[in-house]
Amino acid sequence: MSNKSVLALCVAMALLAGCKPKDAEAPAAAPPPAADAQVAAEVPAAAPPAEAAVAAPAAAAFDIGKIPASDKPLPAWPYVVLPTGYHYYRAEDMAGQSKDLARVPVWTGGQLLWLEGRTFSDAIRSDDGKTYSKFEVRKNLQQAIESLGGVRLSETSYDEATYKANEKALDDFRQEFDRIRDAYWYGSDADTWVIRRADKAVWVVLQTGNDGGGILVAESPLPAAPAN
């Protein structure tokens, strides 16, 4: 081989060596996450604070002091005179329907009060030849009681929760005072009035249906004022 040929071959080999691509550099490893970021990723985001539960307001205790006192003369016991055409079922034995001392409940519209005192209870019936009218009895008794200074506290009985909380005592009462028992189911139609006197309170509970009704009259000391 001539010197020129050897020289050309060396030049070509040198050029090939210079053009050979370098090995690709390995990509640099990503830096480890910062400690705070790693902890934040591991701890789940805190749930937004729940709204505070709003407790239902407690029913205000009954305050007899808010009822105007009445000095109007009361009829003879049991104070409630039925309208013309109606009578107490045991009218011939009014004393037998009265108790000198008994414990009875009355619903004020927000509180069940247990009272001790004199009571009367009986059924209400129409006279012979008279058709019983729920509307007539209720309207006339409302007028009669309010003319004595009575104030109506409620037109319905207590709710189921109140009944459950007093179930044993209410069931015992309903057995003893069966003439007015229908007024003491929860959710039933029943009117409750109170006549506040200077030294006592007179309570009237009326339940009346399509063909008859019942009444409870209770005379008790004035309830204690609610605690502040």
WONOR-V481637 format. One record per backbone hydrogen bond with DSSP energy under -1.0 kcal/mol. CO is the residue of the C=O (numbers start at 1). NH is the residue of the N-H. If there is no record, write none. Layout:
BEGIN
co=CO nh=NH
co=CO nh=NH
END
This chain:
BEGIN
co=2 nh=6
co=3 nh=7
co=4 nh=8
co=5 nh=9
co=6 nh=10
co=7 nh=11
co=8 nh=12
co=9 nh=13
co=10 nh=14
co=11 nh=15
co=12 nh=16
co=13 nh=17
co=14 nh=18
co=15 nh=19
co=34 nh=38
co=35 nh=39
co=36 nh=40
co=37 nh=41
co=38 nh=42
co=39 nh=43
co=63 nh=66
co=64 nh=67
co=76 nh=79
co=83 nh=86
co=85 nh=127
co=87 nh=125
co=88 nh=91
co=90 nh=93
co=95 nh=98
co=97 nh=121
co=99 nh=119
co=102 nh=117
co=104 nh=115
co=106 nh=113
co=111 nh=108
co=113 nh=106
co=115 nh=104
co=117 nh=102
co=118 nh=219
co=119 nh=99
co=120 nh=217
co=122 nh=215
co=123 nh=89
co=124 nh=213
co=125 nh=87
co=127 nh=130
co=133 nh=137
co=134 nh=138
co=135 nh=139
co=136 nh=140
co=137 nh=141
co=138 nh=142
co=139 nh=143
co=140 nh=144
co=141 nh=145
co=142 nh=146
co=143 nh=147
co=145 nh=148
co=145 nh=150
co=146 nh=149
co=151 nh=194
co=154 nh=192
co=155 nh=190
co=158 nh=187
co=159 nh=163
co=160 nh=164
co=161 nh=165
co=166 nh=170
co=167 nh=171
co=168 nh=172
co=169 nh=173
co=170 nh=174
co=171 nh=175
co=172 nh=176
co=173 nh=177
co=177 nh=180
co=180 nh=183
co=181 nh=184
co=185 nh=188
co=188 nh=157
co=191 nh=206
co=192 nh=153
co=192 nh=154
co=193 nh=204
co=194 nh=151
co=195 nh=202
co=196 nh=70
co=200 nh=197
co=201 nh=220
co=202 nh=195
co=203 nh=218
co=204 nh=193
co=205 nh=216
co=206 nh=191
co=207 nh=214
co=212 nh=209
co=213 nh=124
co=214 nh=207
co=215 nh=122
co=216 nh=205
co=217 nh=120
co=218 nh=203
co=219 nh=118
co=220 nh=201
END
